[in-house]
Amino acid sequence: MKAIWRKKNELELVINEVKKAVVGKDEHIKKILACILARGHVLLEDIPGVGKTNLTLALSKALSLDFHRMQFTSDVLPGDVTGFIIYNQKTNDFEYKEGSIMCNLFLADEINRTSPKTQSALLEVMEEGRTTVDGITYQLPQPFTVLATQNPYGSAGTQLLPDSQLDRFMVRLTMGYPSLEDEIEILKRKSQENPLDIIRSVCKPQDIIELQKQVDQVYVDDKIYDYIVRIIHKTRDHELIQQGASPRTSISLLKMVKAIAYMDHRNYVIPDDIKKVIYDVLSHSLILTYDAKVKGVVIQDVIKSILKEVKEPKIKIWEMVESNTLVY
């Protein structure tokens, strides 16, 4: 396999810029950036006020991405998202009016507060990178990522996202409360100036596209393919799982581990890469049985038990290095 060339410190520069506005969430920043490199979409689930929107804004500035934000209230219509056709009296013709989705980074804020009809407008966009309005298809700018936030189900005005929508998110992340030290640092930074104002643009959209191509070239051994599929298949016949992971989830897991390996300065995947992201990729893709829910079983514990049951492969990296398959 051809060795992967990567720009020195480019991703580290992006992470360092985002950290100016986001305190104590280094792993979240890394995983969201990995998801962008893997051409995926991110679902951030947590209570209001923990920094979900702030993190998205910081990323868009550091990456120089065309950024649009939409508050998904109950009165938002599908046309507001995808765009619509209007009649132009000056030209005596119909023309397409772009919706908010026409950008590089689309923030769907509180996505579980809007109607299922509006949520479904994102399905084609997230899967195929295009939108169809009145029978005409429009391509979205590249790179393109949806970063959606949602409040926990049960909060006022919220509803469950349909399975078809959840399955199109590559990862689901939970921000959590900051630690004591991190919250003190947040107060200090906010008392002086808006941290978002000091973030520099250190990467361009074309750079991201190039990085995505390099991630595609990350080597995956046959044993890793087998390991991923065995894990996914185990979710489909587990006694505590009603609905297992789909083939789309298998692909999402593969793409994420390649991106994580790349960000860790490797052009090959190891089993530990899978362990780093598997909870984020699978947690929203599995549905527990009724009995498991009644017993208070946590989905993370089920995934942990699956990892123990599926034998981890032994990858001999040095053999691939010697055969010039990899550059170590």
TIDOVO-310090 format. One record per residue: x, y negated, z of N, C-alpha, C in turn; residue number from 1. Coordinates in steps of 0.2 Angstrom, whole numbers, plus 5000, padded with zeros to 4 digits. Last residue first. Example, Ala and Ser with C-alpha at 12.3 -4.5 7.8 and 13.67 -1.06 7.14 Angstrom:
<recs>
REC  n.u  n.v  n.w ca.u ca.v ca.w  c.u  c.v  c.w   k
REC 5064 5011 5035 5068 5005 5036 5064 5000 5039   2
REC 5066 5028 5039 5062 5022 5039 5066 5016 5039   1
</recs>
This chain:
<recs>
REC  n.u  n.v  n.w ca.u ca.v ca.w  c.u  c.v  c.w   k
REC 5030 4986 5047 5029 4986 5055 5032 4980 5057 328
REC 5020 4989 5034 5026 4985 5036 5025 4984 5043 327
REC 5016 5005 5026 5015 4999 5031 5021 4995 5032 326
REC 5021 5014 5017 5014 5013 5017 5012 5006 5021 325
REC 5034 5018 5018 5033 5012 5015 5025 5010 5014 324
REC 5036 5029 5025 5034 5031 5018 5032 5024 5015 323
REC 5039 5024 5038 5045 5027 5034 5043 5028 5027 322
REC 5026 5020 5041 5031 5015 5040 5037 5017 5036 321
REC 5020 5032 5043 5018 5028 5038 5023 5022 5036 320
REC 5027 5037 5054 5028 5041 5048 5025 5036 5042 319
REC 5024 5028 5064 5031 5028 5061 5032 5032 5055 318
REC 5011 5030 5067 5013 5024 5064 5019 5025 5060 317
REC 5001 5042 5069 5008 5042 5069 5011 5036 5064 316
REC 4987 5043 5079 4990 5040 5073 4997 5039 5073 315
REC 4976 5054 5085 4983 5052 5086 4986 5049 5079 314
REC 4959 5049 5089 4964 5052 5085 4971 5050 5086 313
REC 4949 5054 5103 4953 5048 5100 4958 5051 5095 312
REC 4934 5062 5103 4941 5063 5104 4944 5057 5100 311
REC 4920 5057 5111 4923 5058 5104 4930 5057 5105 310
REC 4917 5055 5125 4915 5061 5121 4919 5062 5115 309
REC 4921 5042 5128 4924 5048 5131 4923 5054 5128 308
REC 4912 5035 5119 4919 5034 5118 4923 5040 5122 307
REC 4900 5038 5126 4901 5040 5119 4909 5040 5117 306
REC 4901 5031 5138 4901 5038 5138 4902 5041 5131 305
REC 4901 5018 5132 4907 5020 5136 4907 5028 5136 304
REC 4888 5017 5128 4893 5017 5123 4900 5019 5126 303
REC 4882 5018 5140 4880 5023 5136 4886 5023 5130 302
REC 4886 5006 5146 4888 5012 5149 4887 5018 5145 301
REC 4880 4997 5138 4887 4997 5138 4889 5003 5141 300
REC 4866 4998 5141 4868 5001 5134 4876 5001 5134 299
REC 4861 5005 5157 4864 4999 5153 4867 5002 5146 298
REC 4847 5011 5164 4853 5013 5160 4855 5006 5156 297
REC 4835 5011 5172 4840 5005 5172 4846 5007 5169 296
REC 4825 5020 5170 4830 5022 5175 4836 5016 5176 295
REC 4818 5014 5160 4815 5014 5166 4820 5016 5172 294
REC 4827 5016 5149 4826 5009 5151 4823 5009 5158 293
REC 4827 5030 5148 4833 5026 5150 4832 5019 5152 292
REC 4813 5032 5144 4816 5034 5151 4822 5031 5153 291
REC 4814 5026 5132 4809 5023 5137 4812 5025 5144 290
REC 4830 5024 5125 4824 5028 5126 4820 5024 5131 289
REC 4838 5010 5117 4838 5015 5122 4831 5018 5122 288
REC 4845 5006 5102 4839 5005 5106 4838 5011 5111 287
REC 4858 4997 5095 4856 5003 5098 4849 5001 5102 286
REC 4864 4985 5091 4862 4990 5086 4858 4996 5088 285
REC 4869 4978 5101 4863 4975 5098 4860 4980 5093 284
REC 4881 4985 5103 4876 4984 5109 4869 4981 5106 283
REC 4891 4987 5093 4885 4992 5094 4880 4990 5099 282
REC 4899 4976 5093 4896 4978 5087 4890 4982 5088 281
REC 4904 4975 5106 4901 4969 5103 4897 4971 5097 280
REC 4909 4987 5109 4904 4985 5113 4900 4979 5109 279
REC 4920 4987 5099 4914 4992 5099 4908 4990 5103 278
REC 4932 4980 5100 4926 4977 5098 4919 4981 5098 277
REC 4942 4988 5106 4941 4980 5108 4935 4977 5106 276
REC 4941 5000 5101 4939 4999 5108 4938 4992 5110 275
REC 4947 4998 5089 4940 5000 5089 4937 4998 5096 274
REC 4960 4996 5092 4956 4990 5089 4949 4992 5089 273
REC 4964 5008 5097 4963 5003 5102 4959 4997 5099 272
REC 4967 5015 5085 4961 5017 5089 4959 5011 5094 271
REC 4973 5003 5072 4974 5009 5077 4968 5010 5081 270
REC 4976 4998 5056 4971 4999 5061 4974 5004 5066 269
REC 4988 4987 5049 4985 4993 5049 4981 4994 5056 268
REC 4996 4975 5049 4992 4977 5043 4989 4984 5043 267
REC 4996 4964 5063 4997 4971 5060 4993 4972 5054 266
REC 4993 4953 5071 4999 4953 5067 5001 4960 5065 265
REC 4980 4952 5076 4986 4955 5081 4992 4956 5077 264
REC 4973 4949 5065 4974 4944 5070 4979 4946 5075 263
REC 4972 4962 5060 4976 4957 5056 4978 4951 5061 262
REC 4964 4969 5069 4971 4971 5068 4975 4966 5065 261
REC 4953 4962 5067 4956 4961 5074 4963 4964 5073 260
REC 4949 4965 5054 4951 4958 5056 4954 4958 5062 259
REC 4947 4979 5056 4952 4977 5051 4954 4970 5053 258
REC 4937 4979 5065 4943 4982 5067 4949 4980 5062 257
REC 4927 4973 5056 4929 4970 5062 4936 4972 5065 256
REC 4925 4983 5046 4927 4976 5045 4930 4972 5051 255
REC 4920 4994 5054 4926 4994 5050 4929 4988 5049 254
REC 4908 4988 5059 4913 4990 5064 4920 4991 5060 253
REC 4901 4987 5048 4902 4981 5052 4908 4982 5056 252
REC 4899 5000 5043 4903 4995 5039 4905 4989 5043 251
REC 4891 5004 5054 4898 5008 5052 4902 5003 5049 250
REC 4880 4996 5052 4884 4995 5058 4891 4999 5057 249
REC 4875 5002 5040 4877 4995 5040 4882 4993 5046 248
REC 4871 5014 5045 4877 5014 5040 4880 5007 5040 247
REC 4865 5011 5062 4864 5012 5055 4871 5012 5051 246
REC 4864 5019 5078 4867 5014 5073 4866 5016 5066 245
REC 4848 5026 5084 4856 5025 5083 4858 5020 5079 244
REC 4835 5025 5095 4837 5023 5088 4845 5022 5088 243
REC 4836 5030 5108 4830 5032 5103 4832 5030 5096 242
REC 4847 5038 5118 4846 5033 5113 4841 5035 5108 241
REC 4850 5048 5127 4847 5041 5130 4846 5036 5125 240
REC 4855 5058 5120 4849 5059 5123 4846 5053 5126 239
REC 4861 5055 5103 4862 5055 5110 4855 5055 5114 238
REC 4862 5056 5090 4859 5062 5093 4860 5061 5100 237
REC 4867 5043 5086 4861 5046 5083 4858 5052 5086 236
REC 4879 5041 5091 4873 5037 5094 4867 5039 5091 235
REC 4887 5050 5084 4885 5052 5091 4880 5047 5094 234
REC 4889 5043 5072 4885 5049 5072 4882 5051 5079 233
REC 4898 5033 5077 4892 5031 5075 4887 5037 5075 232
REC 4909 5042 5080 4906 5038 5085 4899 5036 5083 231
REC 4912 5047 5068 4910 5052 5073 4907 5048 5079 230
REC 4916 5036 5061 4909 5039 5059 4907 5044 5064 229
REC 4928 5032 5067 4922 5028 5067 4916 5031 5066 228
REC 4935 5044 5065 4934 5042 5072 4928 5037 5072 227
REC 4937 5044 5051 4933 5049 5054 4931 5047 5061 226
REC 4944 5032 5049 4938 5033 5046 4934 5038 5050 225
REC 4956 5036 5056 4952 5031 5059 4945 5031 5056 224
REC 4960 5046 5048 4958 5048 5054 4954 5043 5058 223
REC 4964 5039 5036 4958 5043 5036 4956 5046 5043 222
REC 4969 5022 5041 4970 5029 5040 4964 5033 5040 221
REC 4968 5007 5033 4965 5011 5037 4966 5019 5036 220
REC 4977 4992 5031 4977 4999 5030 4973 5002 5035 219
REC 4970 4977 5024 4973 4980 5030 4972 4988 5029 218
REC 4965 4970 5014 4970 4974 5012 4973 4978 5018 217
REC 4955 4961 5019 4953 4967 5015 4958 4972 5014 216
REC 4964 4951 5024 4960 4956 5029 4958 4962 5025 215
REC 4966 4945 5013 4972 4948 5016 4969 4953 5021 214
REC 4954 4939 5010 4956 4944 5005 4962 4948 5008 213
REC 4953 4930 5021 4948 4936 5020 4951 4941 5016 212
REC 4963 4921 5018 4964 4926 5023 4959 4932 5023 211
REC 4957 4915 5007 4963 4919 5006 4964 4924 5012 210
REC 4946 4909 5013 4945 4914 5008 4951 4918 5007 209
REC 4953 4900 5021 4949 4906 5024 4948 4911 5019 208
REC 4958 4892 5012 4963 4896 5016 4959 4902 5019 207
REC 4947 4886 5007 4950 4890 5003 4956 4894 5006 206
REC 4943 4878 5019 4939 4884 5017 4943 4888 5012 205
REC 4958 4875 5029 4953 4873 5024 4949 4879 5021 204
REC 4964 4870 5045 4963 4875 5040 4958 4873 5035 203
REC 4964 4860 5054 4971 4864 5053 4970 4869 5048 202
REC 4958 4846 5060 4957 4851 5055 4964 4854 5053 201
REC 4958 4843 5078 4961 4842 5071 4959 4848 5066 200
REC 4949 4836 5091 4950 4842 5087 4953 4841 5080 199
REC 4944 4826 5098 4952 4826 5097 4954 4833 5093 198
REC 4931 4826 5099 4934 4821 5095 4941 4821 5094 197
REC 4928 4836 5108 4927 4838 5101 4930 4832 5096 196
REC 4929 4831 5121 4935 4835 5118 4934 4836 5111 195
REC 4925 4815 5124 4922 4821 5121 4928 4825 5118 194
REC 4934 4810 5139 4932 4809 5132 4929 4815 5130 193
REC 4933 4811 5154 4938 4806 5150 4935 4805 5143 192
REC 4925 4820 5158 4925 4814 5162 4929 4809 5158 191
REC 4928 4832 5152 4922 4828 5150 4921 4821 5153 190
REC 4939 4836 5158 4940 4835 5151 4934 4830 5149 189
REC 4934 4839 5171 4940 4834 5170 4940 4832 5163 188
REC 4925 4849 5169 4923 4842 5172 4928 4837 5170 187
REC 4933 4859 5164 4928 4856 5160 4926 4850 5162 186
REC 4941 4862 5176 4944 4859 5170 4939 4856 5165 185
REC 4930 4867 5184 4934 4861 5186 4937 4858 5180 184
REC 4928 4879 5176 4923 4873 5177 4925 4867 5179 183
REC 4940 4886 5178 4938 4884 5171 4933 4878 5172 182
REC 4939 4889 5192 4945 4885 5189 4943 4882 5182 181
REC 4928 4897 5192 4928 4891 5196 4933 4886 5193 180
REC 4923 4902 5176 4926 4903 5182 4926 4897 5186 179
REC 4907 4900 5167 4914 4899 5168 4916 4901 5175 178
REC 4895 4913 5163 4897 4907 5167 4904 4906 5167 177
REC 4893 4919 5146 4894 4920 5153 4896 4913 5156 176
REC 4892 4923 5132 4897 4918 5134 4898 4919 5142 175
REC 4891 4937 5123 4888 4934 5128 4893 4929 5131 174
REC 4889 4942 5106 4893 4940 5111 4889 4937 5116 173
REC 4887 4954 5093 4883 4950 5098 4888 4949 5104 172
REC 4892 4955 5076 4893 4956 5083 4888 4952 5087 171
REC 4885 4955 5063 4891 4959 5064 4892 4961 5072 170
REC 4868 4955 5060 4873 4952 5064 4879 4957 5065 169
REC 4859 4963 5055 4863 4959 5050 4868 4955 5054 168
REC 4852 4969 5064 4856 4973 5061 4861 4969 5056 167
REC 4843 4959 5068 4848 4960 5073 4854 4964 5069 166
REC 4833 4960 5057 4837 4954 5058 4844 4955 5063 165
REC 4828 4972 5059 4831 4971 5052 4835 4965 5053 164
REC 4822 4971 5072 4828 4976 5071 4832 4974 5064 163
REC 4818 4954 5076 4816 4961 5073 4823 4965 5072 162
REC 4820 4947 5092 4822 4947 5085 4820 4954 5082 161
REC 4807 4943 5104 4812 4948 5101 4813 4947 5094 160
REC 4805 4926 5109 4802 4932 5106 4808 4937 5104 159
REC 4802 4912 5120 4806 4916 5116 4802 4923 5114 158
REC 4795 4903 5128 4795 4902 5121 4799 4907 5117 157
REC 4805 4905 5142 4799 4902 5139 4800 4901 5132 156
REC 4813 4921 5142 4814 4914 5143 4808 4911 5140 155
REC 4812 4933 5137 4808 4932 5143 4809 4925 5145 154
REC 4828 4936 5131 4821 4937 5130 4818 4937 5137 153
REC 4840 4922 5133 4838 4929 5134 4830 4930 5134 152
REC 4842 4912 5118 4841 4913 5125 4839 4920 5127 151
REC 4854 4913 5104 4847 4914 5107 4847 4915 5115 150
REC 4862 4907 5090 4862 4907 5097 4854 4909 5099 149
REC 4871 4912 5076 4865 4910 5079 4866 4911 5086 148
REC 4880 4908 5062 4881 4909 5069 4875 4907 5073 147
REC 4884 4914 5047 4878 4912 5051 4880 4913 5058 146
REC 4895 4909 5035 4894 4913 5041 4888 4910 5044 145
REC 4905 4909 5020 4898 4907 5023 4897 4912 5029 144
REC 4918 4900 5010 4915 4906 5015 4909 4904 5018 143
REC 4905 4897 4998 4910 4902 5001 4916 4898 5005 142
REC 4888 4892 4997 4895 4891 4996 4899 4896 5000 141
REC 4876 4904 4989 4878 4900 4994 4886 4898 4994 140
REC 4867 4903 4974 4872 4906 4978 4874 4901 4983 139
REC 4850 4906 4971 4855 4901 4972 4860 4904 4976 138
REC 4837 4912 4960 4842 4913 4965 4848 4908 4965 137
REC 4820 4909 4958 4827 4907 4955 4832 4908 4961 136
REC 4808 4912 4963 4810 4917 4958 4817 4915 4955 135
REC 4806 4903 4973 4802 4903 4967 4805 4907 4962 134
REC 4822 4906 4978 4817 4901 4979 4813 4901 4973 133
REC 4834 4915 4987 4829 4915 4981 4823 4911 4982 132
REC 4851 4914 4991 4844 4913 4993 4840 4913 4986 131
REC 4866 4923 4996 4862 4919 4991 4855 4919 4994 130
REC 4872 4933 5003 4876 4927 5002 4872 4922 4997 129
REC 4867 4945 5007 4869 4944 5000 4873 4938 4999 128
REC 4863 4945 5021 4866 4951 5018 4869 4950 5011 127
REC 4860 4932 5024 4865 4935 5028 4868 4941 5024 126
REC 4850 4929 5014 4855 4925 5015 4861 4928 5018 125
REC 4840 4939 5016 4844 4939 5010 4850 4935 5011 124
REC 4836 4934 5030 4838 4941 5028 4842 4941 5022 123
REC 4831 4922 5033 4838 4923 5033 4841 4929 5031 122
REC 4818 4923 5033 4821 4919 5027 4828 4920 5027 121
REC 4814 4929 5045 4815 4933 5039 4818 4929 5033 120
REC 4812 4918 5053 4818 4922 5054 4819 4926 5048 119
REC 4800 4913 5048 4805 4909 5047 4812 4913 5048 118
REC 4792 4924 5052 4792 4922 5045 4798 4918 5043 117
REC 4793 4924 5066 4796 4930 5062 4796 4928 5055 116
REC 4796 4907 5072 4792 4913 5070 4795 4918 5066 115
REC 4808 4903 5085 4804 4902 5079 4800 4908 5077 114
REC 4816 4907 5095 4810 4903 5097 4806 4902 5091 113
REC 4828 4914 5092 4822 4918 5094 4816 4914 5097 112
REC 4837 4904 5089 4834 4908 5083 4828 4912 5086 111
REC 4845 4893 5095 4839 4896 5098 4834 4900 5093 110
REC 4851 4887 5080 4851 4886 5087 4844 4889 5090 109
REC 4861 4892 5068 4854 4894 5069 4853 4893 5077 108
REC 4873 4885 5059 4871 4886 5066 4863 4886 5067 107
REC 4883 4889 5047 4876 4888 5048 4874 4890 5055 106
REC 4896 4885 5037 4894 4887 5044 4888 4885 5046 105
REC 4894 4880 5024 4899 4886 5025 4898 4889 5032 104
REC 4878 4878 5016 4884 4876 5020 4889 4881 5021 103
REC 4863 4879 5015 4868 4877 5010 4874 4874 5013 102
REC 4853 4879 5024 4857 4885 5024 4863 4884 5019 101
REC 4844 4869 5024 4850 4868 5028 4855 4874 5027 100
REC 4841 4868 5006 4839 4868 5013 4845 4868 5017  99
REC 4839 4857 4991 4843 4862 4996 4841 4862 5003  98
REC 4827 4857 4980 4829 4853 4986 4833 4858 4990  97
REC 4827 4859 4963 4828 4862 4969 4831 4857 4974  96
REC 4814 4852 4952 4821 4853 4954 4821 4856 4961  95
REC 4804 4849 4938 4804 4852 4945 4812 4853 4946  94
REC 4801 4833 4929 4803 4840 4930 4804 4843 4937  93
REC 4802 4820 4926 4796 4824 4924 4798 4831 4924  92
REC 4811 4812 4932 4814 4816 4927 4808 4820 4923  91
REC 4803 4805 4941 4807 4801 4936 4810 4805 4931  90
REC 4796 4814 4948 4792 4810 4944 4797 4807 4939  89
REC 4800 4830 4952 4803 4824 4952 4800 4820 4946  88
REC 4793 4842 4963 4792 4838 4957 4795 4831 4957  87
REC 4803 4854 4971 4799 4848 4971 4798 4845 4964  86
REC 4806 4869 4980 4805 4866 4973 4801 4860 4974  85
REC 4817 4871 4994 4811 4872 4991 4811 4868 4984  84
REC 4827 4880 5007 4826 4875 5002 4819 4876 4998  83
REC 4829 4888 5018 4832 4890 5011 4831 4885 5006  82
REC 4824 4881 5029 4830 4884 5029 4833 4885 5023  81
REC 4812 4875 5025 4817 4871 5029 4824 4874 5029  80
REC 4805 4886 5021 4808 4881 5016 4813 4877 5019  79
REC 4800 4892 5033 4806 4895 5029 4809 4891 5024  78
REC 4799 4879 5046 4796 4883 5040 4802 4887 5036  77
REC 4797 4876 5063 4801 4876 5057 4799 4881 5052  76
REC 4789 4876 5074 4786 4873 5068 4791 4873 5062  75
REC 4796 4882 5085 4790 4886 5082 4787 4883 5075  74
REC 4813 4879 5081 4807 4878 5085 4802 4882 5081  73
REC 4829 4880 5079 4823 4884 5077 4817 4884 5082  72
REC 4838 4867 5073 4835 4869 5079 4829 4873 5077  71
REC 4852 4869 5064 4845 4868 5064 4843 4871 5070  70
REC 4867 4862 5056 4864 4864 5062 4856 4864 5062  69
REC 4881 4864 5045 4874 4862 5046 4871 4866 5053  68
REC 4896 4860 5039 4893 4863 5045 4886 4860 5045  67
REC 4910 4865 5030 4904 4861 5029 4899 4864 5034  66
REC 4925 4866 5039 4919 4869 5036 4913 4864 5036  65
REC 4938 4865 5045 4936 4860 5040 4930 4863 5036  64
REC 4941 4872 5056 4941 4876 5050 4939 4871 5044  63
REC 4939 4863 5067 4946 4866 5066 4947 4869 5059  62
REC 4925 4861 5065 4930 4855 5064 4937 4858 5063  61
REC 4920 4873 5068 4918 4870 5061 4923 4864 5060  60
REC 4924 4875 5081 4926 4880 5075 4925 4876 5069  59
REC 4916 4866 5088 4924 4865 5088 4927 4870 5082  58
REC 4903 4870 5085 4905 4864 5083 4913 4863 5083  57
REC 4903 4882 5093 4902 4882 5085 4905 4876 5082  56
REC 4906 4878 5106 4910 4882 5103 4910 4882 5095  55
REC 4894 4871 5108 4900 4867 5108 4906 4871 5105  54
REC 4884 4881 5108 4884 4876 5103 4891 4872 5102  53
REC 4888 4887 5120 4887 4891 5114 4888 4886 5108  52
REC 4889 4883 5133 4894 4881 5128 4894 4884 5121  51
REC 4880 4885 5142 4886 4888 5144 4891 4887 5138  50
REC 4867 4880 5140 4872 4876 5144 4878 4879 5145  49
REC 4855 4893 5142 4857 4887 5139 4862 4883 5144  48
REC 4861 4910 5143 4857 4905 5145 4859 4898 5142  47
REC 4864 4920 5127 4865 4918 5134 4861 4912 5136  46
REC 4872 4926 5113 4866 4927 5118 4868 4925 5125  45
REC 4876 4924 5097 4878 4922 5104 4872 4922 5108  44
REC 4880 4933 5083 4874 4931 5088 4877 4930 5095  43
REC 4887 4930 5068 4888 4931 5075 4882 4929 5078  42
REC 4892 4939 5053 4888 4934 5056 4888 4936 5064  41
REC 4907 4942 5042 4901 4944 5046 4897 4938 5049  40
REC 4919 4942 5035 4913 4940 5032 4907 4942 5035  39
REC 4930 4943 5043 4927 4949 5041 4921 4948 5037  38
REC 4933 4930 5047 4937 4934 5042 4935 4940 5039  37
REC 4922 4929 5056 4922 4925 5050 4927 4928 5045  36
REC 4926 4938 5065 4920 4940 5062 4920 4935 5056  35
REC 4938 4932 5070 4938 4938 5067 4932 4940 5063  34
REC 4931 4921 5076 4936 4920 5071 4937 4926 5067  33
REC 4925 4928 5086 4921 4924 5082 4925 4923 5075  32
REC 4936 4933 5093 4931 4938 5090 4927 4934 5085  31
REC 4943 4921 5098 4946 4926 5094 4941 4931 5090  30
REC 4933 4916 5106 4935 4912 5100 4939 4917 5095  29
REC 4932 4926 5116 4926 4924 5112 4928 4920 5105  28
REC 4944 4925 5122 4942 4931 5118 4936 4930 5114  27
REC 4944 4912 5127 4949 4914 5122 4947 4920 5118  26
REC 4937 4904 5136 4934 4908 5132 4938 4910 5126  25
REC 4942 4893 5144 4942 4900 5147 4938 4905 5142  24
REC 4934 4880 5136 4939 4882 5141 4937 4889 5143  23
REC 4934 4871 5121 4931 4877 5124 4936 4880 5129  22
REC 4942 4861 5116 4935 4859 5118 4931 4865 5121  21
REC 4954 4866 5114 4954 4859 5117 4947 4857 5119  20
REC 4952 4878 5108 4953 4878 5115 4953 4871 5118  19
REC 4953 4874 5094 4946 4876 5097 4946 4876 5105  18
REC 4967 4873 5093 4962 4867 5092 4956 4868 5095  17
REC 4970 4887 5095 4973 4881 5100 4969 4875 5099  16
REC 4964 4893 5084 4962 4895 5091 4964 4889 5096  15
REC 4972 4887 5073 4964 4886 5074 4962 4887 5081  14
REC 4985 4891 5076 4983 4884 5076 4976 4883 5077  13
REC 4983 4905 5074 4985 4903 5081 4983 4895 5082  12
REC 4981 4905 5060 4976 4907 5065 4977 4905 5072  11
REC 4994 4901 5057 4988 4898 5054 4982 4899 5059  10
REC 5007 4907 5060 5003 4903 5065 4997 4900 5063   9
REC 5011 4910 5043 5013 4910 5050 5009 4905 5054   8
REC 5001 4918 5032 5003 4912 5034 5005 4912 5041   7
REC 5005 4934 5026 5001 4930 5030 5004 4924 5032   6
REC 5005 4948 5015 5008 4942 5017 5003 4937 5021   5
REC 5005 4965 5017 5001 4959 5017 5005 4953 5019   4
REC 5012 4977 5005 5012 4973 5011 5008 4967 5011   3
REC 5002 4989 4996 5006 4983 4996 5006 4979 5003   2
REC 5004 5006 5000 5000 5000 5000 5004 4994 5000   1
</recs>
